[in-house]
Amino acid sequence: MSDNGFLDTLKSLLPERWTKSHPLVPVLRLSGPIGISSPFRQELSLPTVAAAIDKAFGMRGAKAIAIQINSPGGAAVQSTLIHKRIRALAEEKDLKVYTFCEDVAASGGYMLSLAGDEIYADQSSIVGSIGVIAASFGFPGLLEKIGVERRVYTAGESKDTLDPFLPEKQADVDRIKAIQVDVHEAFINMVKSRRGDKLTKPDDELFTGAFWSGKTAVELGLIDGLSDLRAKMREVFGENVRFKFVSSGGSWLRRGKKSVSSSGGGFEFGQWPQGFTADLISAVEARALWSRFGL
């Protein structure tokens, strides 16, 4: 008897529950502001989640990949990089990706959800906010009032663009807005390429930066339906589907004494610009993102 014949005979003698292989779905969770650290939370960025993404797609026997998303947005570049990594592996491994929006999948968070071939949310989830924002503060008269003289030396007339201690210049504003248009256009193109004919409203209604409930997002074609991860995966793969949860990033305890601060400056799909270095301001920055959506 061949080895294969012997194994088949052995399997026939064992209880079915011991030998039957149930469908496997790796589950990846992407949660938090994108590219923004806080004193107690690592930022959500490609470097912090790449290993987990690779592990999920590398699991033997996986039938699909499920991704839970709970993010109010953040850095435009990191949002794009994470999205691209997921799509590249989905095509390489020929695996379908399902994304599930939790409390919020807005701005960069919605871009992450677009990595899914199908997108689902709760009827009360916040979805959308397809826009770009940059915000800062201006203190041009503060130093003079407190008797401090600030000295700035540059090589390049635009090197002090958006300096908060200098009066705002219209040329700087125009330059920033022109860049925002480019970033916004890239975001819009991604939505159109991923959602295609599913979108039901014109550009001037969908791409204003507005956000909606999950229920309305279905009507707009931004997502495919209302469901949660377990319910949908059992609907697709049966009641016996197995889930393997893959952790990403690390807690602040694992990072020891490493300084926690926002990464370098950049445009965001969220509420606040980056570039602050103090932990306290980083926490406020992250909190402001959530607060924008009432959370």
C-alpha angles and dihedrals in degrees: 000000000000122000090251091051091050092051092049090051091048092050091051090058094052126082112269092239089063097052106030113102114218121208113272124216118182112216122211123188122208109187136164140029113323118247093355122111128199130196091264104029134060116231122260103242139131094266091054097045105030094092092050092048091050091048093051093051092043096059111121114241097015113159095194141339122251120199125192113207128195109161136130092204134256136168114030096212096050090047089054095045094052091046092051094048092053093047093046092054093043089058094041094050095034091232127148116234124215118192124198122199115213123182094335137007099167135145105340088005090060089049088058090052089054087069086076123091085215126025126204134179143170115267089248096047117119110238135175128020092160099184145089129248138182121185135178143155131253125215104166094148101035100088093049091053093054094042099251123138115209120203121199126180122188140175103212124041094241098048092101095052111152094005101169092216095056128073113266115261122211091220089060092049092050091049093050093047091051090055090047090055090056093049092046092050091053090051092049092049090052092051091049094047093050100038100030115161091003090082110097104187134062123261094259090062101039103041103047096102091258120140132209144193119270089253092058092040089063090053090049092050094242091123134021102233151321115280144109128245100258095044094048096045091049089049091053102036104022136256093294096060112138123221125209112192116212118201122217134198121357142262124260089254090064092052093061114189096346112134114253116212143134117281123245123304124286146134118288140208086212141059111286137038121242130237102091114128104191117097092224094055090046089057091048089049092054092044091053091056093056092042092058087070096043095260 
